[in-house]
Amino acid sequence: MSKKAPLVLVDGSSYLYRAFHAMPRLTSTKGQETGAVRGVISMLRRMEKDFPDSPVAVIFDAKGKTFRDEIYAEYKANRPPMPDELRSQIEPIHSIIKAMGVPLIIIDGVEADDVIGTLAGQAIEQGIEVVVSTGDKDMAQLVNSHVTLVNTMNDTTMDPQGVQDKFGIPPELIIDFLALMGDKVDNIPGVPGVGEKTALGLLQGLGSLDTIYDNLDKIKGLSFRGAKTMAKKLEDNKDNAYLSYELATIKTDVALEVGLSDIKHPEPDQAQLLELFKEYEFKSWVSELEKASDGPVAEAEPEIEKDYQIILDAEALDTWLEKLTAAELFAFDTETTSLNYMQAEIVGVSFAVQVGEAAYVPCGHDYLGAPAQISRDELLQKLKPLLEDPSVKKVGQNLKYDRNVLRNYDITLQGIEYDTMLESYVLNSVATRHDMDSLAEFYLNKKTIHFEDIAGKGVKQLTFNQIELDKAGPYAAEDADITLQLHNTLWPKLSAESSLQSVVETIEVPLVSVLSDIERTGALVDVSQLNKQSDEIAKRLGEIEQEAYGLAGEEFNLASPKQLGQILFEKLEIPALKKTKTGTPSTAEDVLQELALDYPLPKVILEYRGLAKLKSTYTDKLPLMVDAASGRIHTSYHQAVAATGRLSSSDPNLQNIPIRTSEGRRIRKAFIAPKGYKVVAADYSQIELRIMAHLSGDQGLLSAFQNDLDVHKATAAEVFGVEVDNVSSDQRRSAKAINFGLIYGMSAFGLSRQLNIARGDAQGYIDKYFERYPGVAEFMDEIRASAAEKGYVETLMGRRLYLPEINSKNGMRRQAAERTAINAPMQGSAADIIKTAMIQVHSWLADSELDARIIMQVHDELVLEVEASVVDGVKQKLCDLMSQALDLRVPLLVEAGVGDSWDEAH
């Protein structure tokens, strides 16, 4: 093959929907939707940068029917029509691509995949390597030693080994894989009862579709679930399988009017491109084009001249303090010695009052003594009145960290008006990561100075106090400047959507100070109790090892998946249920849980793993995390990580302490109240089910909650057709699994595994549930349809969750997005409710001056530390405030307990 630049074929149709759903909604001042335009063109510009010498073509699907519709009339019959907001962006995308000098290919009667497959084949024949830029994993069938898939939206590349790693099969079996599974989005029938695991089991066990049908008698000997009855299903559906194979096969012999000679390195029409970028208001691209051509800089986005100052004396600092005081808003940032807010020391501060104008004030660089830098005490003494003034508005990027660090110096940061991390998170939680460098690249198209650029990497990385001023100054000043620029870009997008603006202003920004106070307060733990538990677990782990050796007939490393696999599947000849991407039998937890129903060793291994993880993650680690100064553990809560709006925590992760085992619950016993205090824990009862009742308006569910019935018993009575008083414990357990399973989008297969019943019986339970609660079924159908149309779902308070895969051609990805669409409004609403409650409880405690404080938030639970004499009053008020956080059609029930430890109170 030639070493010249590869041919780049861009699957425009694949990126169209993904860009539409992944990008935040953007509109020009004329009301033209531009989010998908921005996404597709960004992707194309990225490909041009990555392959600067390559010929490029973009291929889109044609309107109307294709040859596949002639083969199978129901092909793609279930697809929803293109949303109007996306349809209006097709012409702008096509116009810009043409102006970029890139051939735009649309062939009637076939799909973009077929055109790409044909061009790729022609290129290979002429000795040209091919890169296909696509987000469509069905294209993996085209991959070979000369064709590579690239996805610029998630920076992944797929060669033959990549296909094997991703799917568990080589590229030449992808069509067979699709033929067996089918595809609901494209309405390819496949073989009923064959999902991903079964298809992989067949292909890995026997080979291609032809080989499978030539060896139906051998299927019963394969190790996947349902192998014994699969031959009959395949035999009964052979026509469907081969029809699906034909539908899934990408054509490589399409008659093309455009040949390879017509696809050249792009030569843009700069004038036309500039005009289009101006029309659709892509300001940074306009500026970039004009700068490159030495033309006038667009008035809408002038070239920013940077005026970054390093302040080394009191006079210059006083001048800047006057600017900050007079400014309507200023950006603020601290530079410190550590990410641990309890131990971090301030090295300097930076601020910006307008775009391009920022300053850095060093006060703790090791190599600078007085008078080469202002002393930390003098700097903070001068800043304190300004930072503590609530009327002086500040914006920052993750200001909770800065607030925590300032508390080390007896400064309580007030006037937190905006936070760019939270603005981005509320605008679109899944569009990008929410750190400043990622946001600058995504929203401003700017590459910032990264910390590693000035501090180095790895063990030799410098802390900020060791970095020289000529590097530290521009980095720190840029932080403040970019933060201001991000706010100026993000806030207009948020304020254009009143519900999103409200989420920022009434929930996320007020929560910053609340979480900061909770983090700084910390939680008291009994170290001796944890050490004792660690010793006991270590002893039990030794006993389990001996038990496992006895069952295995030899000693082996219980923590080694490879050695465990050899014992289970080779020596003991236990059937493998699932294989890893490398083709070896899996020893993952879900596999062991299933095997543990029939074999003793997997059950023992599960106990070993659970205890070993508990020991390493909690009983060994928590004592080491106690802060020397406070004597407490201080976690970090994260507002901009979980896509649904839920808080997460780290160092330590309080959300994941297991409570289903006695050893897990013992961890909570170690979280104790100081002498003279009690722990009060208040928890929302079945909050997501109550939100489901409110959202769906189902009369059966509403009635159960409004009448304070045991909702699981009520469901069991409906599903099993018995009186409530006659519901058995097993029936209630099943109903509970159904109630919670369905709001997480659980299938009949999942429910059958959880309840250890036949899949048909599980489906019967689900059918009966929807028959008795028709409002829930209707709500689920409506939310799926709405999500597919809009690309997002909303919480009760207006928070949005975008679902980039909701219209994916990949059935598994789309179904996962549909499950998220059903659950996210409930999980997100629950998150909004407890955040609102935290703000109200925190405010009440501050105003009341009672000796009580919030010390933890875990899932749907608030944990307080309360002086013993006021426990009863605090407990009652806490329950009242939490239950009134949002007005629903059913009561928000809050259950609270009191004890000397978290475990006793919960």
FIZALO-774924 format. One record per residue (C-alpha): residue in one letter; x, z, y. Coordinates in steps of 0.02 Angstrom, whole numbers, padded with zeros to 5 digits, always signed. Layout:
REM FIZALO-774924
AXZY ...
REM end
This chain:
REM FIZALO-774924
M+00000+00000+00000 S+00053-00037+00177 K+00121+00107+00281 K+00032+00043+00436 A-00103+00146+00521 P-00259+00172+00415 L-00427+00093+00452 V-00545+00226+00522 L-00730+00206+00479 V-00844+00328+00570 D-01012+00371+00491 G-01114+00377+00652 S-01277+00418+00564 S-01202+00570+00477 Y-01136+00641+00639 L-01292+00604+00739 Y-01399+00743+00665 R-01256+00864+00644 A-01205+00844+00826 F-01387+00861+00879 H-01409+01027+00790 A-01234+01097+00814 M-01220+01071+01001 P-01313+01180+01126 R-01455+01090+01213 L-01381+00996+01360 T-01477+00898+01490 S-01423+00801+01644 T-01495+00839+01814 K-01611+00690+01784 G-01681+00773+01628 Q-01590+00661+01502 E-01545+00751+01340 T-01356+00739+01314 G-01306+00868+01182 A-01296+00745+01037 V-01212+00616+01149 R-01078+00743+01192 G-01056+00792+01010 V-01042+00616+00937 I-00927+00551+01075 S-00818+00709+01063 M-00798+00675+00878 L-00752+00493+00910 R-00627+00541+01046 R-00552+00667+00925 M-00531+00532+00791 E-00444+00419+00917 K-00322+00559+00959 D-00290+00600+00776 F-00264+00416+00730 P-00195+00340+00891 D-00136+00176+00814 S-00284+00145+00699 P-00420+00013+00708 V-00588+00103+00720 A-00771+00055+00687 V-00930+00158+00700 I-01072+00123+00578 F-01254+00175+00600 D-01407+00158+00489 A-01523+00016+00536 K-01707+00046+00575 G-01834+00006+00440 K-01830-00003+00252 T-01679-00038+00142 F-01655-00112-00031 R-01676+00064-00102 D-01857+00068-00042 E-01886-00089-00147 I-01812-00002-00299 Y-01911+00159-00271 A-02056+00163-00148 E-02044+00352-00127 Y-01862+00347-00068 K-01842+00459+00085 A-02031+00476+00095 N-02019+00662+00136 R-01903+00643+00285 P-01975+00706+00450 P-01974+00581+00594 M-01828+00587+00713 P-01859+00715+00853 D-01895+00635+01021 E-01752+00734+01100 L-01632+00648+00980 R-01711+00475+00988 S-01684+00472+01176 Q-01497+00494+01147 I-01470+00346+01030 E-01454+00214+01167 P-01331+00318+01272 I-01223+00347+01117 H-01221+00161+01074 S-01181+00112+01254 I-01034+00232+01267 I-00963+00179+01098 K-00967-00003+01152 A-00884+00041+01317 M-00748+00132+01220 G-00708-00037+01141 V-00759+00019+00968 P-00859-00102+00858 L-01034-00037+00825 I-01099-00099+00658 I-01282-00093+00604 I-01339-00200+00456 D-01523-00222+00413 G-01580-00182+00237 V-01438-00063+00194 E-01376+00108+00250 A-01219+00154+00345 D-01145+00219+00182 D-01157+00046+00103 V-01072-00039+00250 I-00933+00090+00247 G-00913+00070+00058 T-00899-00119+00077 L-00773-00113+00219 A-00671+00017+00126 G-00664-00095-00027 Q-00610-00244+00076 A-00474-00142+00161 I-00403-00082-00006 E-00395-00261-00068 Q-00289-00304+00085 G-00173-00156+00058 I-00244-00050+00200 E-00272+00138+00185 V-00443+00201+00238 V-00504+00359+00325 V-00692+00388+00323 S-00750+00509+00457 T-00911+00586+00395 G-01004+00748+00365 D-01097+00672+00216 K-01026+00742+00055 D-01114+00604-00046 M-00975+00492+00018 A-00856+00586-00096 Q-00893+00449-00224 L-00787+00331-00117 V-00633+00441-00121 N-00480+00379-00215 S-00293+00371-00189 H-00322+00254-00040 V-00483+00325+00036 T-00490+00496+00118 L-00640+00586+00196 V-00615+00677+00362 N-00744+00791+00444 T-00697+00822+00625 M-00838+00948+00648 N-00757+01075+00533 D-00579+01006+00521 T-00583+00971+00334 T-00500+00829+00239 M-00547+00775+00064 D-00434+00674-00052 P-00462+00660-00242 Q-00396+00836-00271 G-00504+00899-00128 V-00659+00825-00211 Q-00610+00910-00374 D-00585+01076-00285 K-00747+01062-00187 F-00866+01001-00322 G-00778+01045-00485 I-00777+00861-00537 P-00673+00707-00488 P-00738+00574-00367 E-00785+00455-00509 L-00918+00579-00570 I-01000+00612-00401 I-01135+00479-00428 D-01173+00552-00599 F-01184+00724-00517 L-01309+00661-00387 A-01408+00568-00520 L-01431+00725-00624 M-01472+00841-00479 G-01573+00724-00372 D-01594+00751-00186 K-01752+00820-00105 V-01707+00757+00069 D-01689+00577+00010 N-01825+00604-00122 I-01710+00551-00264 P-01797+00623-00418 G-01651+00670-00530 V-01689+00763-00691 P-01815+00907-00673 G-01735+01074-00711 V-01557+01014-00675 G-01476+01102-00529 E-01295+01108-00473 K-01235+01227-00610 T-01321+01131-00749 A-01257+00964-00685 L-01080+01031-00678 G-01099+01105-00852 L-01150+00935-00920 L-01018+00835-00828 Q-00876+00957-00861 G-00928+00977-01042 L-00960+00796-01090 G-00919+00674-00951 S-01016+00534-00865 L-01204+00502-00872 D-01178+00368-01005 T-01072+00486-01110 I-01202+00625-01092 Y-01341+00511-01155 D-01231+00452-01297 N-01202+00633-01350 L-01368+00723-01323 D-01343+00816-01487 K-01187+00901-01419 I-01271+00978-01265 K-01337+01130-01359 G-01157+01183-01390 L-01114+01191-01204 S-01103+01360-01118 F-01222+01341-00970 R-01390+01428-00963 G-01530+01324-01041 A-01411+01212-01140 K-01516+01227-01298 T-01669+01143-01221 M-01580+01025-01100 A-01564+00876-01219 K-01753+00859-01229 K-01769+00863-01038 L-01637+00729-01021 E-01716+00622-01154 D-01888+00636-01072 N-01817+00591-00901 K-01689+00457-00944 D-01773+00327-00833 N-01772+00448-00685 A-01588+00488-00714 Y-01535+00305-00711 L-01652+00266-00566 S-01570+00410-00471 Y-01398+00343-00518 E-01444+00175-00442 L-01514+00255-00284 A-01363+00368-00260 T-01235+00230-00285 I-01156+00165-00125 K-01150-00025-00121 T-00979-00103-00097 D-01033-00286-00088 V-01141-00295+00068 A-01139-00465+00156 L-01060-00425+00325 E-01055-00527+00483 V-00912-00418+00544 G-00749-00432+00449 L-00593-00324+00448 S-00512-00442+00571 D-00647-00395+00698 I-00602-00210+00688 K-00454-00177+00800 H-00375-00036+00896 P-00503+00011+01031 E-00479-00063+01204 P-00601+00029+01318 D-00689-00044+01469 Q-00631+00094+01586 A-00749+00047+01728 Q-00902+00041+01615 L-00849+00202+01528 L-00826+00292+01694 E-00998+00234+01752 L-01080+00298+01592 F-00988+00465+01596 K-01047+00487+01775 E-01225+00438+01730 Y-01236+00567+01591 E-01136+00695+01692 F-00988+00724+01577 K-00887+00792+01720 S-00726+00837+01629 W-00718+00662+01552 V-00750+00583+01722 S-00608+00685+01795 E-00493+00641+01650 L-00528+00453+01668 E-00504+00452+01855 K-00344+00552+01841 A-00276+00432+01710 S-00315+00282+01821 D-00251+00365+01982 G-00425+00340+02054 P-00527+00460+02159 V-00570+00624+02078 A-00757+00644+02053 E-00837+00754+02184 A-00940+00843+02051 E-00784+00912+01970 P-00631+00910+02081 E-00460+00936+02007 I-00431+01122+02010 E-00275+01178+02100 K-00212+01339+02024 D-00161+01478+02139 Y-00101+01613+02019 Q-00014+01759+02101 I+00088+01902+02029 I+00064+02059+02133 L+00215+02172+02142 D+00186+02280+02297 A+00050+02391+02370 E+00019+02281+02522 A-00022+02126+02417 L-00131+02234+02304 D-00229+02301+02454 T-00262+02122+02512 W-00332+02079+02341 L-00437+02237+02334 E-00520+02182+02496 K-00558+02012+02417 L-00632+02095+02264 T-00740+02212+02366 A-00808+02070+02471 A-00839+01952+02325 E-01014+01930+02254 L-00936+01930+02080 F-00760+01942+02013 A-00684+01915+01841 F-00584+02060+01770 D-00467+02080+01622 T-00340+02205+01557 E-00176+02172+01466 T-00129+02309+01345 T-00009+02364+01209 S-00133+02366+01065 L-00301+02302+01001 N-00341+02482+00950 Y-00436+02538+01104 M-00404+02723+01072 Q-00216+02698+01075 A-00197+02550+01193 E-00099+02574+01354 I-00130+02465+01506 V+00015+02348+01545 G-00071+02257+01687 V-00237+02193+01753 S-00295+02023+01813 F-00440+01963+01917 A-00514+01804+01992 V-00636+01784+02136 Q-00658+01597+02132 V-00607+01456+02016 G-00421+01423+02021 E-00381+01581+02119 A-00322+01728+02013 A-00194+01867+02014 Y-00101+01976+01890 V-00042+02152+01931 P+00091+02215+01809 C+00109+02403+01792 G+00182+02436+01620 H+00312+02305+01575 D+00458+02394+01491 Y+00598+02304+01581 L+00522+02325+01754 G+00546+02493+01837 A+00488+02551+02009 P+00487+02474+02135 A+00490+02309+02038 Q+00309+02340+01986 I+00169+02452+02048 S+00154+02611+01947 R+00008+02624+01826 D-00054+02783+01909 E-00055+02704+02083 L-00138+02544+02022 L-00278+02633+01928 Q-00305+02759+02067 K-00336+02615+02188 L-00444+02519+02065 K-00550+02667+02006 P-00679+02668+02149 L-00704+02480+02133 L-00716+02480+01943 E-00837+02627+01941 D-00950+02555+02077 P-01108+02488+01992 S-01150+02382+02144 V-00988+02281+02129 K-01026+02148+01998 K-00899+02104+01865 V-00887+01969+01733 G-00768+01974+01586 Q-00735+01912+01411 N-00775+02054+01289 L-00781+02187+01425 K-00824+02322+01298 Y-00640+02325+01248 D-00583+02340+01430 R-00711+02478+01461 N-00646+02575+01311 V-00465+02560+01366 L-00506+02613+01544 R-00586+02771+01474 N-00411+02820+01415 Y-00373+02839+01601 D-00534+02928+01651 I-00612+02770+01723 T-00790+02724+01674 L-00813+02537+01704 Q-00981+02502+01787 G-01059+02347+01864 I-01041+02245+01704 E-01153+02101+01757 Y-01099+01963+01638 D-00992+01939+01484 T-00942+01762+01435 M-00923+01806+01251 L-01104+01864+01249 E-01165+01717+01355 S-01093+01595+01229 Y-01158+01696+01081 V-01337+01699+01147 L-01332+01516+01200 N-01285+01461+01023 S-01214+01586+00900 V-01154+01454+00777 A-01087+01316+00891 T-00912+01387+00903 R-00813+01547+00887 H-00836+01656+01041 D-00656+01702+01085 M-00596+01639+01253 D-00477+01505+01187 S-00614+01427+01079 L-00742+01435+01219 A-00623+01353+01344 E-00593+01209+01225 F-00776+01191+01176 Y-00862+01209+01345 L-00725+01165+01470 N-00623+01041+01366 K-00469+01142+01416 K-00326+01205+01310 T-00274+01379+01366 I-00110+01472+01346 H-00129+01562+01179 F-00057+01736+01155 E+00057+01671+01017 D+00130+01545+01142 I+00206+01686+01244 A+00224+01826+01116 G+00276+01735+00957 K+00202+01761+00784 G+00219+01875+00633 V+00326+02030+00622 K+00431+01975+00772 Q+00279+01958+00887 L+00305+02048+01052 T+00180+02169+01127 F+00125+02129+01304 N+00236+02261+01383 Q+00388+02167+01313 I+00341+01996+01383 E+00432+01933+01537 L+00331+01910+01696 D+00358+01723+01712 K+00259+01705+01549 A+00145+01856+01562 G+00085+01819+01739 P+00014+01643+01713 Y-00062+01695+01545 A-00151+01847+01616 A-00208+01760+01776 E-00274+01614+01674 D-00378+01736+01570 A-00472+01791+01726 D-00486+01615+01797 I-00550+01537+01635 T-00674+01680+01615 L-00747+01639+01786 Q-00753+01453+01744 L-00841+01489+01579 H-00970+01596+01667 N-01001+01458+01795 T-01030+01337+01650 L-01129+01448+01532 W-01244+01542+01649 P-01338+01388+01715 K-01374+01338+01535 L-01441+01512+01495 S-01540+01534+01654 A-01625+01367+01621 E-01704+01450+01467 S-01792+01610+01524 S-01800+01683+01348 L-01611+01666+01323 Q-01575+01736+01495 S-01685+01886+01452 V-01591+01917+01289 V-01427+01924+01385 E-01491+02028+01530 T-01602+02152+01439 I-01515+02170+01270 E-01336+02110+01253 V-01256+02158+01420 P-01338+02331+01432 L-01282+02362+01253 V-01099+02343+01302 S-01091+02515+01383 V-01196+02594+01245 L-01081+02531+01107 S-00928+02578+01207 D-00989+02758+01219 I-01031+02763+01032 E-00859+02696+00987 R-00769+02818+01101 T-00870+02965+01033 G-00825+02923+00853 A-00880+03013+00696 L-00810+03171+00618 V-00757+03159+00435 D-00703+03289+00308 V-00532+03225+00255 S-00510+03355+00117 Q-00673+03300+00038 L-00618+03117+00040 N-00448+03161-00034 K-00533+03258-00173 Q-00649+03112-00210 S-00499+02993-00216 D-00414+03103-00345 E-00572+03110-00451 I-00595+02921-00442 A-00413+02894-00492 K-00443+03003-00646 R-00602+02909-00690 L-00514+02740-00668 G-00384+02796-00796 E-00524+02841-00919 I-00609+02672-00892 E-00445+02582-00924 Q-00429+02667-01094 E-00610+02625-01133 A-00580+02443-01088 Y-00421+02436-01195 G-00522+02500-01342 L-00656+02368-01320 A-00527+02230-01296 G-00414+02286-01439 E-00262+02280-01325 E-00197+02334-01156 F-00217+02215-01008 N-00225+02217-00818 L-00408+02250-00776 A-00379+02187-00599 S-00314+02017-00659 P-00453+01884-00672 K-00336+01777-00778 Q-00301+01913-00906 L-00482+01968-00907 G-00538+01789-00936 Q-00421+01772-01085 I-00489+01932-01162 L-00674+01892-01132 F-00682+01706-01168 E-00537+01673-01287 K-00508+01831-01386 L-00686+01901-01390 E-00763+01725-01384 I-00898+01777-01259 P-00983+01619-01192 A-00928+01569-01016 L-01075+01556-00897 K-00989+01473-00751 K-00822+01393-00709 T-00714+01408-00555 K-00663+01259-00450 T-00506+01243-00555 G-00609+01231-00714 T-00570+01403-00787 P-00712+01519-00842 S-00769+01629-00697 T-00756+01819-00699 A-00849+01838-00534 E-00963+01988-00511 D-01127+01893-00536 V-01060+01822-00700 L-01006+01993-00762 Q-01174+02068-00714 E-01262+01941-00825 L-01140+01964-00968 A-01155+02153-00953 L-01335+02141-01014 D-01270+02089-01186 Y-01086+02143-01197 P-01003+02313-01165 L-00835+02258-01091 P-00906+02167-00938 K-01009+02323-00899 V-00851+02429-00904 I-00758+02305-00794 L-00897+02311-00664 E-00885+02501-00654 Y-00696+02488-00638 R-00706+02360-00497 G-00838+02459-00402 L-00738+02621-00407 A-00571+02536-00369 K-00646+02452-00215 L-00726+02615-00158 K-00559+02704-00174 S-00453+02573-00085 T-00580+02535+00053 Y-00647+02708+00091 T-00583+02866+00005 D-00399+02817+00024 K-00416+02727+00190 L-00535+02831+00295 P-00419+02983+00307 L-00282+02869+00374 M-00399+02805+00510 V-00432+02973+00592 D-00370+02965+00771 A-00234+03094+00804 A-00299+03139+00976 S-00486+03149+00943 G-00482+03199+00759 R-00621+03072+00729 I-00645+02897+00658 H-00680+02762+00788 T-00754+02599+00725 S-00772+02438+00825 Y-00944+02359+00838 H-00954+02171+00857 Q-01095+02090+00955 A-01041+01909+00933 V-01005+01888+00748 A-01164+01889+00641 A-01263+01731+00678 T-01433+01819+00676 G-01396+01947+00811 R-01354+02092+00696 L-01209+02205+00740 S-01060+02212+00624 S-00920+02339+00623 S-00738+02347+00572 D-00596+02472+00556 P-00690+02546+00466 N-00837+02437+00415 L-00979+02564+00418 Q-01110+02434+00371 N-01042+02409+00194 I-01027+02587+00128 P-01119+02572-00039 I-01267+02687-00065 R-01334+02628-00233 T-01209+02731-00333 S-01180+02918-00330 E-00995+02892-00286 G-01045+02778-00143 R-01167+02907-00075 R-01029+03038-00083 I-00938+02942+00053 R-01082+02981+00171 K-01063+03166+00129 A-00892+03160+00209 F-00968+03111+00378 I-01007+03285+00443 A-01071+03377+00596 P-00954+03493+00694 K-00989+03679+00688 G-01148+03719+00785 Y-01214+03541+00770 K-01321+03440+00649 V-01324+03257+00598 V-01491+03172+00634 A-01520+03002+00551 A-01671+02895+00596 D-01712+02737+00500 Y-01841+02600+00522 S-01950+02588+00366 Q-01971+02413+00294 I-01945+02338+00467 E-01921+02158+00410 L-02080+02162+00305 R-02174+02231+00455 I-02105+02091+00563 M-02160+01966+00428 A-02336+02040+00437 H-02334+02022+00626 L-02265+01844+00626 S-02372+01777+00485 G-02531+01865+00538 D-02577+01879+00354 Q-02729+01993+00344 G-02677+02070+00177 L-02506+02123+00240 L-02572+02177+00410 S-02705+02284+00326 A-02579+02367+00210 F-02467+02420+00355 Q-02607+02463+00475 N-02684+02579+00345 D-02515+02656+00303 L-02523+02600+00122 D-02374+02591+00006 V-02347+02404+00037 H-02258+02377-00129 K-02401+02460-00223 A-02526+02358-00124 T-02432+02198-00167 A-02422+02248-00350 A-02610+02279-00353 E-02640+02105-00282 V-02514+02013-00391 F-02553+02101-00555 G-02740+02119-00525 V-02751+02307-00546 E-02815+02451-00440 V-02685+02527-00322 D-02696+02695-00412 N-02659+02610-00578 V-02500+02520-00524 S-02357+02565-00641 S-02180+02600-00582 D-02120+02436-00661 Q-02256+02339-00571 R-02210+02421-00405 R-02026+02379-00437 S-02071+02197-00470 A-02180+02190-00314 K-02039+02263-00210 A-01922+02127-00275 I-02051+01996-00230 N-02084+02067-00056 F-01901+02075-00007 G-01848+01923-00108 L-01970+01804-00026 I-01918+01849+00151 Y-01741+01803+00099 G-01804+01638+00026 M-01778+01692-00155 S-01825+01560-00285 A-01913+01588-00451 F-01742+01574-00533 G-01673+01714-00423 L-01823+01825-00453 S-01816+01795-00641 R-01634+01851-00643 Q-01668+02004-00537 L-01815+02062-00643 N-01741+01997-00807 I-01899+01899-00847 A-01934+01718-00892 R-01925+01594-00749 G-02104+01539-00782 D-02165+01718-00766 A-02068+01737-00602 Q-02146+01578-00535 G-02316+01645-00586 Y-02285+01804-00486 I-02234+01702-00333 D-02385+01587-00349 K-02501+01737-00362 Y-02415+01820-00212 F-02446+01668-00102 E-02623+01654-00167 R-02656+01834-00113 Y-02555+01821+00048 P-02591+01643+00108 G-02536+01683+00285 V-02358+01713+00224 A-02353+01544+00134 E-02421+01458+00288 F-02294+01544+00401 M-02151+01491+00287 D-02208+01310+00286 E-02228+01310+00475 I-02058+01388+00507 R-01971+01262+00394 A-02057+01117+00482 S-02022+01189+00655 A-01840+01221+00613 A-01819+01042+00548 E-01894+00975+00709 K-01809+01089+00836 G-01649+01129+00744 Y-01670+01315+00776 V-01784+01465+00748 E-01821+01609+00869 T-01841+01797+00860 L-01986+01891+00938 M-01879+01924+01092 G-01825+01743+01111 R-01653+01744+01029 R-01615+01576+00947 L-01525+01536+00787 Y-01471+01355+00771 L-01469+01280+00596 P-01347+01133+00590 E-01385+01096+00407 I-01576+01101+00417 N-01588+00912+00397 S-01433+00892+00288 K-01434+00758+00154 N-01350+00885+00042 G-01494+00972-00046 M-01404+01138-00072 R-01349+01149+00109 R-01521+01103+00173 Q-01608+01230+00058 A-01487+01365+00115 A-01531+01322+00296 E-01717+01331+00253 R-01693+01504+00177 T-01603+01557+00335 A-01744+01484+00440 I-01869+01596+00350 N-01765+01755+00359 A-01679+01738+00528 P-01833+01773+00636 M-01858+01936+00541 Q-01676+01990+00530 G-01644+01936+00709 S-01801+02023+00774 A-01752+02181+00680 A-01580+02170+00763 D-01659+02149+00935 I-01775+02296+00904 I-01639+02419+00854 K-01527+02360+00997 T-01670+02392+01118 A-01698+02563+01040 M-01512+02605+01057 I-01517+02563+01242 Q-01671+02670+01270 V-01609+02817+01167 H-01439+02813+01252 S-01520+02808+01425 W-01637+02952+01382 L-01494+03060+01315 A-01392+03026+01473 D-01538+03071+01587 S-01592+03224+01488 E-01416+03298+01483 L-01454+03366+01309 D-01305+03404+01198 A-01332+03254+01085 R-01254+03082+01064 I-01265+02926+00955 I-01116+02919+00836 M-01160+02771+00723 Q-01275+02621+00702 V-01291+02553+00525 H-01415+02414+00485 D-01586+02483+00535 E-01524+02661+00560 L-01464+02765+00708 V-01357+02919+00674 L-01341+03058+00804 E-01241+03217+00821 V-01353+03351+00897 E-01325+03531+00950 A-01423+03637+00826 S-01541+03722+00950 V-01613+03556+01015 V-01626+03463+00849 D-01816+03466+00833 G-01848+03398+01007 V-01715+03264+00993 K-01777+03209+00821 Q-01956+03189+00884 K-01907+03095+01042 L-01787+02985+00943 C-01927+02933+00824 D-02045+02901+00970 L-01922+02790+01064 M-01873+02691+00909 S-02054+02662+00857 Q-02099+02601+01032 A-01953+02480+01051 L-02070+02331+01027 D-02259+02318+01016 L-02309+02236+00850 R-02476+02209+00765 V-02422+02342+00640 P-02342+02513+00673 L-02152+02524+00677 L-02128+02671+00561 V-01971+02776+00587 E-01914+02907+00462 A-01788+03039+00517 G-01690+03175+00429 V-01575+03318+00478 G-01424+03390+00388 D-01246+03450+00397 S-01187+03278+00339 W-01244+03098+00353 D-01295+03100+00170 E-01404+03255+00194 A-01487+03179+00347 H-01521+03008+00274 
REM end
